[in-house]
Amino acid sequence: MPFKTEWEIFPKRDILQCGVAVSKVLELSDRFLELRGESTWLVMFYAPWCGHCKKLEPIWNHVAHALYGSEIRVGRVDCTRFTAVATEFMVKGFPTIMFIQGDTRHSFTGDRTKDDIIGFAVRMAAPPVQHLANHHELQALTEHPGHLFFLYAGTQDTVLWDLYKNYAEEMRAFHYFYSIGADCMAENFNLESNPAVMVFKDDMHIFYTMPEEWEVAENQTVINETLGEWLNHERFVTFTKITHGNLGQLWKVCILGSTTSTNFVLIVSNMLHHHLAH
């Protein structure tokens, strides 16, 4: 079914407030509680008096323009007017950005930049693991500077594949996960094993090292444990700038990565340094 504009999907006076013809951001009302299940949503819950909300407003407009025409509808709710919506979604502070798809809801905790917000929405709307049909699609991904992503290559009837899918579901709010056939990798990369999991970052690719058979025989959970540690350790580039949005995730790396070498370099932003100093 081709994508329709918000004006074709919803009657203007049911879910929309007046005066939003220029903006691509939908002004949502209490009717959103009835109609939310019909689409995929990215919603900003805000209060008119909130300074952070006012700062986010132009960025939110850019996000709406960028996603216009996709399956993701971008809206906002004035929580001082439509308190029932704020209560339903358990909004605790402003602004709150939330991805909503049916009964699924996930709050955005990254940096409030256009690219970060759009990336979050696109990842949440897509399958947790996106399949690459050929090596050309993989090559296109590697040509984006600074793009970090995980890749599973090979047969999918394995414990490793099941675990990879589970971790992708858990971490897709922050990172991209892909899969590809082993035969598609042959033209560009030599697989260390089949199947294989790798990360692409810093203009190189790094393989996850599967435990030895004797290790698996002694500990049935060793693949789960080592894969989780490896994914957590490799989820940031070498030179990582600490920001408000990624501080919590970096802290997880430092805590959970105690058994591995967390040898990335942290670059502290002036804004965060100022915040912590006060």
Order of alpha helices (4+ residues) and beta strands (2+ residues): alpha-alpha-beta-alpha-beta-alpha-beta-alpha-beta-beta-alpha-beta-alpha-beta-alpha-beta-alpha-beta-beta-alpha-alpha-beta-alpha-beta-alpha
